[in-house]
Amino acid sequence: MTTKKSTGNSPFKLVGGIEAVFPIQLTLSVAKFLQEEQIEENDMEKRISDLAEVHQIRYQLIEKDAAYQKRIKESFDGKAKMGNFQVGDLVLKWDALKEKKGNHGKFDALWTGPFFITQI
């Protein structure tokens, strides 16, 4: 499974709590698997520990997502330019009442104006 850049995890792991196992991975010998598993847990304990791990991963994902959103916002805000308007400039005003879908037709203007700037 491909991990997503924003989350650092695959969608399968976030939903199921474990990484996806492909048929090619199942060809590993049972002996090698048992060597990797040093302690034997019963099924209930293993499932509880898996659920705790999933909860921890999701919590880390929330923090990582917030940091990612902050970086994206800073990048977007850095590109924004402040409007330097002068008296006498022509400007358009965004019509917020028509902004939502269904409040305007396909060919309706979403901007009103032009207006002259009389004072700053």
C-alpha distances in whole Angstrom, upper triangle without the diagonal:
4,6,9,13,15,13,12,9,6,8,7,9,12,13,13,13,11,8,7,9,9,13,13,12,15,18,18,22,23,25,22,21,24,25,22,23,26,27,27,27,28,25,27,26,23,22,24,22,19,20,22,19,17,20,20,17,18,21,19,17,21,22,20,20,23,24,21,24,27,26,25,28,30,29,30,33,34,34,37,40,43,46,49,51,55,58,58,55,53,50,48,47,44,45,43,44,43,40,38,37,40,42,43,43,41,44,45,46,43,46,49,52,53,54,57,56,59,59,56
4,6,9,12,11,9,8,6,8,9,10,12,14,15,15,13,10,10,13,13,16,16,15,19,21,21,25,26,28,25,23,27,27,24,25,28,30,30,29,31,28,29,29,25,24,26,24,21,22,23,20,18,20,20,16,17,20,18,16,19,21,18,17,21,21,19,21,24,22,22,25,27,26,27,30,31,31,33,37,40,42,46,48,52,55,55,51,50,47,45,44,41,42,40,42,41,37,36,35,38,41,41,41,39,42,43,43,41,43,47,49,50,51,53,53,56,55,53
4,6,9,8,6,5,4,7,9,9,10,13,14,14,13,10,11,14,15,19,19,18,21,23,23,26,27,29,26,24,27,27,24,25,28,29,29,29,30,28,28,28,24,23,24,22,19,20,21,17,16,18,17,13,14,17,15,12,16,17,14,14,18,18,15,18,21,19,19,23,24,23,24,28,28,29,31,35,38,40,43,46,50,53,53,50,49,46,44,43,40,41,39,41,40,36,35,34,38,40,40,41,39,42,43,42,40,42,45,48,49,50,52,51,54,53,50
4,6,6,5,6,6,8,11,11,11,14,16,15,15,13,14,18,18,22,22,21,24,27,27,30,31,32,29,28,30,31,27,28,31,32,32,31,32,30,30,30,27,25,26,24,21,21,22,19,16,18,18,14,14,16,14,11,14,15,12,11,15,15,12,14,17,16,16,19,21,20,21,24,25,25,27,31,34,37,40,42,46,49,50,46,45,42,40,39,36,37,35,37,36,33,31,31,35,37,37,38,36,39,39,39,36,38,42,44,45,46,48,47,50,50,47
4,6,5,8,9,11,14,14,14,17,19,18,18,16,18,21,22,25,25,24,27,29,29,32,33,35,31,30,32,32,29,30,32,33,34,33,35,33,33,32,29,28,28,26,23,23,23,20,18,20,18,15,15,17,14,11,14,14,10,10,13,13,10,12,15,13,13,16,18,17,18,21,22,22,25,28,31,34,37,40,44,47,48,44,43,40,39,38,35,37,35,37,36,32,32,32,35,37,37,38,36,39,39,38,36,37,41,43,43,45,46,45,48,47,44
4,6,8,10,11,15,14,13,16,18,18,19,17,19,22,24,28,28,26,29,32,31,34,35,36,33,31,34,34,30,31,33,34,35,34,35,33,32,31,29,27,27,25,23,22,22,19,17,18,17,14,13,14,12,9,11,11,8,7,10,10,7,9,12,11,11,14,16,15,16,19,20,21,23,27,29,32,35,38,42,45,46,42,41,38,37,35,33,34,32,34,33,30,29,29,33,34,35,36,35,37,37,36,34,35,38,41,41,42,44,43,46,45,42
4,5,8,9,12,11,9,13,15,14,15,14,16,20,22,25,26,24,27,29,29,32,32,34,31,28,31,31,27,28,30,30,31,30,31,29,28,27,25,23,23,22,19,18,18,16,13,14,13,10,9,11,9,6,9,10,7,6,10,10,9,11,14,14,14,17,18,18,20,22,23,25,26,30,33,35,39,41,45,48,49,45,45,41,40,38,35,36,34,36,35,32,31,31,34,36,37,38,37,40,40,39,36,38,41,44,44,45,47,46,49,48,45
4,7,10,12,10,10,14,15,14,14,13,15,18,20,23,23,21,24,27,26,29,29,31,28,26,28,28,24,25,27,28,29,28,30,28,28,27,24,23,23,21,18,18,18,15,14,15,14,10,11,13,10,8,11,12,9,10,13,13,11,14,16,15,16,19,20,20,22,25,25,26,29,32,35,38,41,44,47,50,51,48,47,44,43,41,38,40,37,40,39,35,34,34,38,40,40,42,40,43,43,42,39,41,44,47,47,48,50,49,52,51,47
4,6,8,7,7,10,12,10,10,9,11,15,17,20,21,19,21,24,24,27,27,28,25,23,26,26,22,23,26,26,27,26,27,25,25,24,21,20,20,18,15,16,16,13,11,13,13,9,10,12,11,8,12,13,11,12,15,15,14,16,19,19,19,22,24,23,25,27,28,29,31,35,38,41,44,46,50,53,54,50,50,46,44,43,40,41,39,40,40,36,35,35,38,40,41,42,40,43,44,43,40,42,46,48,49,50,52,51,54,53,50
4,5,5,7,9,10,10,10,8,9,12,14,18,18,17,19,22,22,25,26,28,25,23,26,26,23,23,26,27,27,26,27,24,25,24,21,20,21,19,16,16,18,15,12,15,15,11,12,15,14,11,15,16,14,14,18,18,16,19,22,21,21,24,26,25,26,29,30,31,33,37,39,42,45,48,51,54,55,51,50,47,45,44,40,41,39,40,39,36,34,34,37,39,40,41,39,42,43,43,40,42,46,48,50,51,53,52,55,54,52
4,5,5,6,8,10,10,9,10,13,15,19,20,19,21,24,24,27,27,30,27,25,27,29,25,25,28,28,28,27,27,24,24,24,22,19,21,20,16,16,18,15,12,14,15,12,11,15,15,12,14,17,15,14,18,19,17,18,22,22,21,24,26,26,26,29,31,31,33,37,39,42,45,47,51,54,54,51,49,46,44,42,39,39,37,38,37,34,32,31,34,36,37,38,37,40,41,41,38,41,44,47,48,50,52,51,54,54,51
4,6,5,6,7,7,7,7,10,12,16,18,16,18,21,21,24,24,27,25,22,24,26,23,23,26,26,25,24,24,21,22,22,19,17,18,18,14,14,17,14,11,14,16,13,12,16,16,14,17,19,18,17,21,22,21,22,25,25,25,28,30,29,30,33,35,35,37,40,43,45,49,51,55,57,58,54,53,50,47,46,42,43,40,41,40,37,35,34,37,39,40,41,40,43,44,44,42,44,48,51,52,53,56,55,58,57,55
4,5,5,5,5,5,7,11,13,17,18,16,18,21,21,24,23,25,23,20,23,24,20,20,23,23,23,21,22,19,19,19,16,14,16,15,11,11,13,11,8,11,12,9,10,14,13,12,15,17,16,16,19,21,19,21,24,25,24,27,29,29,30,33,34,35,37,41,43,46,49,51,55,58,59,55,54,50,48,47,43,44,41,43,42,38,36,36,39,41,42,43,42,45,46,46,43,46,49,52,53,54,56,56,59,58,55
4,6,6,8,9,11,14,17,21,22,20,21,25,25,27,27,29,27,24,26,27,23,23,26,25,25,23,23,21,20,20,18,15,16,15,12,11,13,11,7,9,11,8,7,11,11,9,12,14,14,13,17,18,17,19,22,22,22,25,27,27,28,30,32,33,35,38,41,43,47,49,53,55,56,53,51,48,46,44,40,41,38,39,39,35,33,33,36,38,40,41,40,43,43,43,41,43,46,49,50,51,54,53,56,55,52
4,6,8,10,11,14,17,20,22,20,21,25,25,27,27,29,27,24,26,28,25,24,27,26,25,23,23,20,19,20,17,14,16,16,12,11,13,12,9,11,13,11,10,13,15,12,14,17,17,16,19,21,20,21,25,26,25,27,30,30,30,33,35,36,37,41,43,45,49,51,54,57,58,54,53,49,47,45,41,41,39,39,39,36,33,33,35,38,39,40,40,43,43,44,41,43,47,50,51,53,55,54,57,56,54
4,6,8,9,12,15,18,20,18,18,22,22,24,23,26,24,21,23,25,22,21,24,23,22,20,19,16,16,17,14,12,13,13,10,9,12,11,8,11,13,12,11,15,16,15,17,20,19,19,22,24,23,25,28,28,28,30,33,33,34,36,38,39,40,44,46,49,52,54,58,60,61,58,56,53,50,49,45,45,42,43,42,39,37,36,39,41,43,44,43,46,47,47,45,47,50,54,55,56,59,58,61,60,57
4,7,9,12,16,19,20,18,18,22,21,23,22,24,23,19,21,23,19,18,21,20,20,18,18,15,15,15,12,10,11,10,7,7,9,8,5,9,10,9,9,13,14,13,15,18,18,18,21,23,22,24,27,27,28,30,32,32,33,36,37,38,40,44,46,49,52,54,58,60,61,58,57,53,51,49,46,46,43,45,44,41,38,38,41,43,45,46,45,48,49,49,46,48,52,55,56,57,59,58,61,60,57
4,6,9,12,15,17,14,15,18,18,20,19,21,19,16,18,20,16,16,19,19,18,17,17,15,16,15,12,11,13,12,8,10,12,9,8,12,13,11,12,16,16,15,18,20,19,20,23,24,24,26,28,29,29,32,33,33,35,37,38,40,41,45,47,50,54,56,60,62,63,60,59,55,53,51,48,49,46,47,46,43,41,40,43,46,47,48,47,50,50,51,48,50,54,57,58,59,61,60,63,62,59
4,6,10,13,14,11,13,16,16,19,18,21,18,15,18,19,16,16,20,20,20,19,20,18,19,19,15,14,16,15,11,13,15,12,11,15,15,12,14,17,17,16,19,21,19,20,24,24,23,25,28,28,28,31,33,32,34,36,37,38,40,44,47,49,53,55,59,62,63,59,58,54,52,51,48,48,46,47,46,43,41,40,43,46,47,47,46,49,50,50,48,50,53,56,57,58,61,60,63,62,59
4,6,10,11,10,11,14,15,18,18,21,19,16,19,21,18,18,22,22,22,21,22,19,21,21,17,16,19,18,14,16,18,16,14,18,18,16,17,20,20,18,22,24,22,22,26,27,25,27,30,30,30,33,35,34,35,38,39,40,42,45,48,51,54,56,60,63,63,60,58,55,53,52,48,49,46,48,46,43,41,40,43,45,46,47,45,48,49,50,48,50,54,56,58,59,61,61,64,63,60
4,7,8,6,7,11,11,14,15,18,16,13,17,18,16,17,20,21,21,21,21,19,21,21,18,17,20,19,16,18,20,18,17,21,21,19,20,24,23,22,25,27,25,26,30,30,28,31,34,33,33,36,38,37,38,41,42,43,45,49,51,54,57,60,63,66,67,63,62,59,56,55,52,52,50,51,50,47,45,43,46,49,50,50,49,52,53,53,51,53,57,60,61,63,65,64,67,67,64
4,5,5,7,10,11,15,16,19,17,15,19,20,18,19,23,24,24,24,24,22,24,25,21,21,24,23,19,22,24,21,20,24,25,22,23,27,26,24,28,30,28,28,32,32,30,32,35,34,34,37,39,38,39,42,43,43,46,49,52,55,58,60,64,67,67,64,62,59,57,56,52,53,51,52,51,47,45,44,47,49,50,50,48,51,53,53,51,54,57,60,61,63,65,65,68,67,65
4,5,5,7,10,13,14,17,16,15,18,20,19,20,24,25,24,25,25,23,26,26,23,22,26,25,22,24,27,24,23,27,28,25,27,30,30,28,31,33,31,32,35,36,34,36,39,38,38,41,43,42,43,46,47,47,49,53,56,58,62,64,68,70,71,67,65,62,60,59,56,56,54,55,54,51,48,47,49,52,53,53,51,54,56,56,54,57,61,63,64,66,69,68,72,71,68
4,5,6,8,12,14,17,15,14,18,19,18,20,23,25,25,26,27,25,28,28,24,24,28,26,23,26,28,25,25,28,29,26,28,31,30,29,32,34,32,32,36,36,34,36,39,38,38,41,43,41,43,46,46,47,49,53,56,58,61,64,68,71,71,67,66,63,61,60,57,58,56,57,55,52,50,49,51,54,55,54,52,55,57,57,56,58,62,64,65,67,69,69,72,71,69
4,5,6,10,12,14,12,11,15,16,14,16,20,22,21,22,23,22,25,25,21,21,24,23,20,23,25,22,22,26,26,23,25,29,27,27,30,31,29,30,34,34,32,35,38,37,37,40,41,40,42,45,45,46,48,52,55,58,61,63,67,70,71,67,66,63,61,60,56,57,55,57,55,52,50,49,51,54,55,55,53,56,57,58,56,58,62,64,65,67,69,68,72,71,68
4,5,8,9,12,11,10,13,15,14,16,19,21,20,21,22,20,23,23,20,20,24,23,20,23,25,23,23,27,27,25,27,30,29,29,32,34,32,33,36,37,35,38,40,40,40,43,44,43,45,48,49,49,51,55,58,61,64,66,70,73,73,70,69,65,63,62,59,60,57,58,57,54,52,50,53,56,57,57,55,58,59,60,58,60,64,67,68,69,72,71,74,74,71
4,6,9,11,11,11,14,15,15,17,20,22,22,23,24,23,26,26,23,24,27,26,23,26,28,26,26,30,30,28,30,33,32,32,35,37,35,36,39,39,38,40,43,42,42,45,47,46,47,50,51,51,54,57,60,63,66,69,72,75,76,72,71,68,66,65,62,62,60,62,60,57,55,53,56,59,60,60,58,61,62,63,61,63,67,69,70,72,74,74,77,76,73
4,7,8,7,7,11,12,12,14,17,19,19,21,22,21,25,25,21,22,26,24,22,25,27,24,25,29,28,27,29,32,31,31,34,35,33,35,38,38,37,40,42,41,42,45,46,45,47,50,50,51,54,57,60,63,66,69,72,75,76,72,71,68,66,65,62,63,61,62,61,58,56,55,57,60,61,61,59,62,63,64,62,64,67,70,71,73,75,74,77,76,73
4,5,5,7,9,10,11,13,16,18,18,20,21,21,25,24,21,23,26,25,23,26,28,26,27,30,30,29,32,34,33,33,37,38,36,38,41,41,40,43,45,44,45,48,49,49,50,53,54,54,57,61,63,66,69,72,76,79,80,76,75,72,70,69,66,66,64,65,64,61,59,58,60,63,64,64,63,66,67,67,65,67,71,73,74,76,78,77,80,79,76
4,5,5,6,9,10,11,13,15,14,17,18,18,22,21,18,21,24,22,21,25,26,24,25,29,29,28,31,33,33,33,36,37,36,38,41,41,40,43,45,45,45,49,50,49,51,54,54,55,58,61,64,67,70,73,77,80,80,77,76,73,71,69,66,67,64,66,64,61,59,58,61,63,64,65,63,66,67,68,66,68,71,74,75,77,79,78,81,80,77
4,5,5,6,9,10,12,14,14,17,19,20,23,22,20,22,25,23,22,26,27,25,27,30,30,29,32,34,33,34,38,38,37,39,42,42,41,44,47,46,47,50,51,50,53,55,56,57,59,63,65,68,72,74,78,81,82,78,78,74,73,71,68,69,66,68,67,63,61,61,63,66,67,68,66,69,70,70,68,70,74,76,77,79,80,79,83,81,78
4,5,5,6,9,11,14,15,17,20,20,23,22,19,22,24,22,21,25,26,23,25,28,28,27,30,32,31,31,35,36,34,36,39,39,38,41,43,43,44,47,48,47,49,52,52,53,56,59,62,65,68,71,75,78,79,75,74,71,70,68,65,66,64,65,64,61,59,58,61,64,65,65,64,67,68,68,65,67,71,73,74,76,77,76,79,78,75
4,5,5,6,10,12,12,14,16,16,20,19,16,18,21,19,18,21,22,20,22,25,25,24,27,29,28,29,32,33,32,34,37,37,36,39,41,41,42,45,46,45,48,50,51,52,54,58,60,63,67,69,73,76,77,73,73,69,67,66,63,64,61,63,62,58,56,56,58,61,62,63,61,64,65,65,63,65,69,71,72,73,75,74,77,76,73
4,5,5,7,9,9,12,15,15,19,18,15,18,20,18,18,22,23,21,23,26,26,25,28,30,30,31,34,35,34,36,39,39,39,42,43,43,44,47,48,48,50,53,53,54,57,60,63,66,69,72,76,78,80,76,75,72,70,69,66,66,64,65,64,61,59,58,61,64,65,66,64,67,68,68,66,68,71,74,75,76,78,77,80,78,75
4,5,6,10,11,14,17,18,21,19,17,20,22,20,20,23,24,22,24,27,26,26,29,31,30,31,34,35,34,36,39,38,38,41,43,43,44,47,48,47,50,52,52,54,56,60,62,66,69,71,75,78,79,76,75,72,70,69,66,67,64,66,65,62,60,60,62,65,66,67,65,68,69,69,66,68,72,74,75,76,78,77,80,78,75
4,6,9,11,13,16,17,20,18,15,18,20,17,17,20,21,18,21,24,23,22,25,27,26,27,30,31,30,32,35,35,35,38,39,39,40,43,44,44,46,48,49,50,53,56,59,62,65,68,71,74,76,72,72,68,67,65,62,63,61,62,62,58,56,56,59,61,63,63,62,65,66,66,63,65,68,71,72,73,74,73,76,74,71
4,6,7,10,13,14,16,14,12,15,17,14,14,18,18,17,19,22,21,21,25,26,25,27,30,31,30,32,35,35,35,38,40,40,41,44,45,45,47,49,50,51,54,57,60,63,66,68,72,75,76,73,72,69,67,66,63,63,61,62,62,58,56,56,59,61,62,63,62,65,66,66,63,65,68,71,72,73,75,73,76,75,72
4,7,10,13,15,17,15,13,17,18,15,16,20,20,18,21,24,23,23,26,28,27,29,32,32,32,34,37,36,37,40,41,41,43,45,46,47,49,51,51,53,55,59,61,64,67,70,74,77,78,75,74,71,69,68,65,66,63,64,64,60,59,59,61,64,65,66,65,68,69,68,66,67,71,73,74,75,77,75,78,76,73
4,6,10,12,14,12,11,14,15,13,15,18,18,17,20,22,22,23,26,27,26,28,31,32,32,34,36,36,37,40,41,42,43,46,47,47,49,51,52,54,56,59,62,65,68,71,74,77,79,75,75,71,70,68,65,65,62,64,64,60,58,58,61,63,65,66,65,68,68,68,65,67,71,73,74,75,77,75,78,76,73
4,7,9,12,10,9,13,14,13,14,17,18,18,20,22,22,23,26,27,28,29,32,33,33,35,37,38,38,41,43,43,44,47,48,49,51,53,53,55,57,61,63,66,69,72,75,78,79,76,75,72,70,68,65,65,62,64,63,60,58,58,60,63,64,65,65,68,68,68,65,68,71,74,75,76,78,76,79,77,74
4,6,8,6,6,9,11,10,12,14,15,15,18,20,20,21,24,25,26,27,30,31,31,33,35,36,37,39,41,42,43,45,47,47,49,51,52,54,56,59,61,64,68,70,74,76,78,75,74,70,68,66,63,63,60,61,61,58,55,55,58,60,62,63,62,66,66,66,63,65,69,71,73,74,76,74,77,75,72
4,6,6,6,9,10,11,12,14,16,17,18,20,21,23,25,26,27,29,31,32,33,34,37,38,38,40,42,43,44,46,48,49,50,52,54,55,57,61,62,65,69,71,75,77,78,75,74,71,68,66,63,63,60,61,61,57,55,55,57,59,61,63,62,65,66,66,63,66,69,72,73,74,76,75,78,76,73
4,6,5,6,9,10,10,12,14,15,16,18,20,21,22,24,26,27,29,30,31,32,35,36,36,38,40,41,42,44,46,47,48,50,52,53,55,58,60,63,67,69,72,75,76,73,72,68,66,64,60,60,57,58,57,54,52,51,54,56,58,59,59,62,62,63,60,63,66,69,70,71,74,73,75,74,71
4,5,5,6,9,10,11,12,14,15,17,18,20,21,23,24,26,27,29,30,31,33,35,36,37,39,41,41,43,45,46,47,49,51,52,54,57,59,62,65,67,71,73,75,72,70,67,64,62,59,59,55,56,56,53,50,50,52,55,57,58,58,61,61,62,59,61,64,68,69,70,72,71,74,72,69
4,5,5,6,9,10,11,12,14,15,17,18,20,21,23,24,26,27,28,30,32,33,34,36,38,39,40,42,44,45,46,48,49,51,53,56,58,61,64,66,70,73,74,71,70,66,64,62,59,59,55,56,56,53,51,51,53,55,58,59,59,62,62,62,59,61,64,67,69,70,72,70,73,71,68
4,5,5,6,9,10,10,12,14,15,16,18,20,21,22,24,26,27,28,30,32,32,34,36,37,38,40,42,43,44,46,47,49,51,54,56,59,62,65,68,71,72,69,68,65,62,60,57,57,54,55,55,52,49,49,52,54,56,57,57,60,60,60,58,60,63,66,67,68,70,69,72,70,67
4,5,5,6,9,10,10,12,14,15,16,18,20,21,23,25,25,26,29,30,31,32,35,36,36,38,40,41,42,44,46,47,49,53,54,57,61,63,66,69,70,67,66,62,60,58,54,54,51,52,52,49,46,46,48,51,53,54,54,57,57,57,55,57,60,63,65,65,68,66,69,68,65
4,5,5,6,9,10,11,12,14,15,17,18,20,21,23,24,25,27,29,30,31,33,35,36,37,39,40,42,43,45,47,48,52,53,56,60,62,65,68,69,66,65,61,59,57,54,54,50,51,51,48,46,46,48,50,53,54,54,57,57,57,54,56,59,62,64,65,67,65,68,66,63
4,5,5,6,9,10,11,12,14,15,16,18,20,21,22,24,26,27,28,30,32,33,34,36,38,39,40,42,43,45,47,50,52,55,58,61,64,67,68,65,64,61,59,57,53,54,50,52,52,48,46,46,49,51,53,55,54,57,57,57,54,56,59,62,64,64,66,65,67,66,63
4,5,5,6,9,10,10,12,14,15,16,18,20,21,22,24,26,26,28,30,31,32,34,36,37,38,40,41,43,45,48,50,53,56,59,62,65,66,63,62,58,56,54,51,51,48,49,49,46,44,44,46,49,50,52,51,54,54,55,52,54,57,60,61,62,64,63,66,64,61
4,5,5,6,9,10,11,12,14,15,17,19,20,21,23,24,25,27,29,30,31,33,35,36,37,39,40,42,43,47,49,51,55,57,61,63,64,61,60,56,54,52,49,49,46,47,47,43,41,41,44,46,48,49,49,52,52,52,49,52,55,58,59,60,62,61,63,62,59
4,5,5,6,9,10,11,12,14,16,17,18,20,22,23,24,26,27,29,30,32,33,35,36,38,39,41,42,46,48,51,54,56,60,62,64,61,60,56,54,52,49,49,46,47,47,44,42,42,45,47,49,51,50,53,53,53,50,52,55,58,59,60,61,60,63,61,58
4,5,5,6,9,10,11,12,14,16,16,18,20,21,22,24,26,27,28,30,32,33,34,36,37,39,41,44,46,49,52,55,58,61,62,59,58,55,53,51,48,48,45,47,47,43,41,42,45,47,48,50,49,52,52,52,49,51,54,57,58,59,60,59,62,60,57
4,5,5,6,9,10,10,12,14,15,16,18,20,20,22,24,25,26,28,30,31,32,34,36,37,39,42,44,47,50,53,56,59,60,57,56,52,50,48,45,45,42,44,44,40,38,38,41,43,45,46,46,49,49,49,46,48,51,54,55,56,58,57,59,58,55
4,5,5,6,9,10,11,13,14,15,17,19,20,21,23,25,26,27,29,30,31,33,35,37,38,41,43,46,49,51,55,57,59,56,55,51,49,47,44,44,41,42,42,39,37,37,40,42,44,46,46,48,48,48,45,47,50,53,54,54,56,55,58,56,53
4,5,5,6,9,10,11,12,14,16,17,18,20,21,23,24,26,27,29,30,32,33,35,36,40,42,45,48,50,54,56,58,55,54,51,49,47,44,45,41,43,43,40,38,39,42,43,45,47,47,50,49,49,46,47,50,53,54,54,56,55,57,55,52
4,5,5,6,9,10,10,12,14,15,16,18,20,21,22,24,25,26,28,30,31,33,34,38,40,43,46,49,52,55,56,53,52,49,47,45,42,43,40,42,42,38,36,37,40,42,43,45,44,47,47,47,43,45,48,51,52,53,55,53,56,54,51
4,5,5,6,9,10,10,12,14,15,16,18,20,20,22,24,25,26,28,30,32,33,36,38,41,44,47,50,53,54,51,50,46,45,42,39,40,37,38,38,35,33,34,37,38,40,42,41,44,44,44,40,42,45,48,49,50,52,51,53,52,49
4,5,5,7,9,10,11,13,14,16,17,19,20,21,23,25,26,27,29,31,32,36,37,40,43,45,49,52,53,50,50,46,44,42,39,40,37,38,39,35,34,35,38,39,41,43,43,45,45,44,41,42,45,48,49,49,51,50,52,50,47
4,5,5,6,8,10,11,12,14,15,17,18,20,21,23,24,26,27,29,31,34,36,39,42,45,48,51,52,49,49,45,44,42,39,40,37,39,39,36,35,36,39,40,42,44,43,46,45,44,41,42,45,48,49,49,51,49,52,50,47
4,5,5,6,8,10,10,12,14,15,16,18,20,21,22,24,25,27,28,32,34,37,40,43,46,49,50,47,46,43,41,39,36,37,35,37,36,33,32,32,36,37,38,40,40,42,42,41,38,39,43,45,46,47,49,47,50,48,45
4,5,5,6,9,10,10,12,14,15,16,18,20,21,22,24,26,27,31,32,35,38,41,44,47,48,45,44,41,39,37,34,35,32,34,34,31,29,30,34,35,36,39,38,41,40,39,36,37,40,43,44,44,46,45,47,46,43
4,5,5,6,9,10,11,13,14,15,17,19,20,21,23,25,26,29,31,34,37,40,43,46,48,45,44,41,39,37,35,36,33,35,36,32,31,33,36,37,38,41,40,42,42,41,37,38,41,43,44,45,46,44,47,45,42
4,5,5,6,9,10,11,12,14,15,17,18,20,21,23,25,28,30,33,36,39,43,45,47,44,43,40,39,37,34,36,33,36,36,32,31,32,36,37,38,40,39,41,41,40,37,38,41,43,44,44,46,44,47,45,42
4,5,5,6,8,10,10,12,14,15,16,18,20,21,23,26,28,31,34,37,41,43,45,41,41,37,36,34,31,32,30,32,32,28,27,28,32,33,34,36,35,38,37,36,33,34,37,40,41,41,43,41,44,43,40
4,5,5,6,9,10,10,12,14,15,16,18,20,21,25,26,29,32,35,38,41,43,40,39,36,34,32,30,31,28,31,31,27,27,28,32,33,34,36,36,38,37,36,32,33,36,38,39,39,41,39,42,40,37
4,5,5,6,9,10,11,12,14,15,16,19,20,24,25,29,32,34,38,41,42,39,39,36,35,33,31,33,30,33,33,29,29,31,34,35,36,38,38,39,39,37,34,34,37,39,40,40,41,39,42,40,37
4,5,5,6,9,10,11,12,14,15,17,19,22,25,28,31,33,37,40,41,38,38,35,33,32,30,31,29,32,32,28,28,29,33,33,34,36,35,37,36,35,32,33,36,38,38,39,40,39,41,40,37
4,5,5,6,9,10,10,12,14,16,17,20,22,25,28,31,35,37,39,35,35,32,30,29,26,28,25,28,28,24,24,26,29,30,31,33,32,34,33,32,28,29,32,34,35,36,37,36,38,37,34
4,5,5,6,9,10,10,12,14,15,19,20,24,27,29,33,36,37,34,34,31,30,29,26,28,26,29,29,26,26,28,31,32,33,35,34,36,35,33,29,30,33,34,35,35,36,34,37,35,32
4,5,5,6,9,10,10,13,15,18,20,23,26,29,33,36,37,34,34,31,31,29,27,30,28,31,31,27,28,29,33,33,34,36,35,36,35,34,30,31,33,35,35,36,37,35,38,36,33
4,5,5,6,9,10,11,13,16,19,22,25,28,31,34,36,32,32,29,28,27,25,27,25,28,28,24,25,26,30,30,30,32,31,32,32,30,27,27,31,32,33,33,35,33,36,35,32
4,5,5,6,8,10,11,14,16,19,22,25,29,31,33,30,29,26,25,24,22,24,22,26,26,22,23,25,29,28,29,31,30,31,30,28,25,25,28,30,30,31,32,30,33,31,28
4,5,5,6,9,10,13,15,18,21,24,28,31,33,30,30,27,26,25,24,27,25,28,29,25,26,28,32,32,32,34,33,34,33,31,27,27,30,31,31,31,32,30,33,31,28
4,6,5,7,9,12,15,18,21,24,28,31,32,29,29,26,26,26,24,27,25,29,29,25,26,28,32,32,32,33,32,33,32,30,27,27,30,31,31,31,32,30,33,32,29
4,5,5,7,10,13,16,19,22,25,29,30,26,26,23,22,22,20,23,22,25,25,21,23,25,28,28,28,30,28,29,28,26,23,23,26,27,27,28,29,27,31,29,26
4,5,5,8,10,14,17,19,23,26,28,25,25,22,22,21,20,22,21,25,25,22,24,26,29,29,29,31,30,30,29,27,23,23,25,26,26,26,27,25,28,27,23
4,6,8,10,14,16,20,23,26,28,25,25,23,23,23,22,25,25,28,28,25,27,29,33,32,32,34,32,33,32,29,26,25,27,28,28,28,28,26,29,27,24
4,6,10,13,15,18,22,25,26,23,23,21,21,21,20,24,23,27,27,24,26,27,31,30,30,31,30,30,29,26,24,23,25,26,25,26,26,25,28,27,24
4,7,9,12,15,19,22,23,20,20,18,18,18,17,21,20,24,24,21,23,26,29,28,27,29,28,28,27,24,21,20,22,23,22,22,23,21,24,23,20
4,6,9,12,15,19,20,17,18,16,16,17,17,21,21,25,25,22,25,27,31,29,28,30,29,28,27,24,21,20,21,21,21,21,21,19,22,20,18
4,6,9,13,16,18,15,16,14,15,16,16,20,20,24,25,23,26,28,31,29,29,31,30,29,28,24,22,19,21,20,19,19,18,16,19,17,14
4,6,10,13,14,11,12,11,12,13,15,18,19,23,23,22,25,28,30,28,27,29,29,27,26,22,20,17,18,17,16,15,15,13,15,14,12
4,7,10,12,10,12,11,14,15,18,21,22,26,26,25,29,31,34,31,30,32,32,30,28,25,23,19,20,18,17,15,14,12,14,13,10
4,7,9,7,9,9,12,13,16,20,21,24,25,24,28,30,33,30,29,31,31,29,27,23,21,18,17,16,14,12,10,8,10,10,8
4,6,6,9,10,14,16,19,22,24,27,28,27,31,33,35,33,31,33,33,31,29,25,24,20,19,17,15,12,10,7,9,8,7
4,6,9,11,14,16,19,22,24,27,28,28,32,34,36,33,31,33,34,31,29,25,24,20,19,16,14,11,8,5,5,6,7
4,7,9,13,15,19,21,24,26,27,27,31,33,35,32,30,32,32,29,27,23,23,19,17,14,11,9,5,5,6,8,10
4,6,10,13,16,19,22,24,25,25,28,31,32,29,28,29,29,26,24,21,20,16,15,12,9,8,6,5,8,10,11
4,7,10,14,16,19,22,22,22,26,28,29,26,24,25,25,23,21,17,17,13,12,8,6,5,5,7,10,12,13
4,7,10,13,16,18,18,18,22,24,26,23,21,23,23,21,18,15,14,10,9,7,5,5,6,7,11,13,13
4,7,9,12,15,15,15,18,21,22,19,18,19,19,17,15,11,10,6,6,5,5,6,9,10,14,16,16
4,6,9,12,12,12,16,18,20,17,16,18,19,17,14,11,9,5,5,6,8,8,11,11,15,16,16
4,6,9,9,8,12,15,16,14,13,16,16,15,13,9,6,5,6,9,11,12,15,15,18,19,19
4,6,6,7,10,13,14,11,10,13,15,14,11,8,5,5,6,10,12,13,17,17,20,21,21
4,5,5,8,11,13,10,11,14,16,16,13,11,8,9,10,13,16,16,19,20,22,23,22
4,6,7,10,11,7,9,13,15,15,12,12,9,10,11,15,17,18,21,22,24,25,25
4,6,8,8,5,5,9,11,12,9,9,6,9,11,14,17,18,22,23,26,27,27
4,7,9,7,8,11,12,13,11,10,7,10,12,16,18,19,23,23,26,27,26
4,6,6,8,11,12,14,12,13,10,13,16,19,22,23,27,27,30,31,30
4,6,7,9,10,13,12,13,11,15,17,21,24,25,29,30,33,34,33
4,5,7,9,12,11,13,12,16,18,22,24,26,30,31,34,35,35
4,7,10,12,10,11,10,13,15,19,21,23,27,28,31,32,32
4,7,8,6,8,8,11,13,17,19,21,25,27,30,31,31
4,6,5,9,10,13,15,18,20,23,27,29,32,34,34
4,6,9,10,13,16,19,21,24,27,29,32,34,34
4,6,9,12,14,16,18,21,25,27,30,32,33
4,6,9,11,13,16,18,22,24,27,29,30
4,5,7,10,12,15,19,21,24,26,26
4,7,10,12,15,18,20,23,24,24
4,7,9,11,14,16,19,21,21
4,6,8,12,14,17,19,20
3,5,9,11,14,17,18
4,7,10,13,15,17
4,7,9,12,13
4,6,9,11
4,6,7
4,7
4
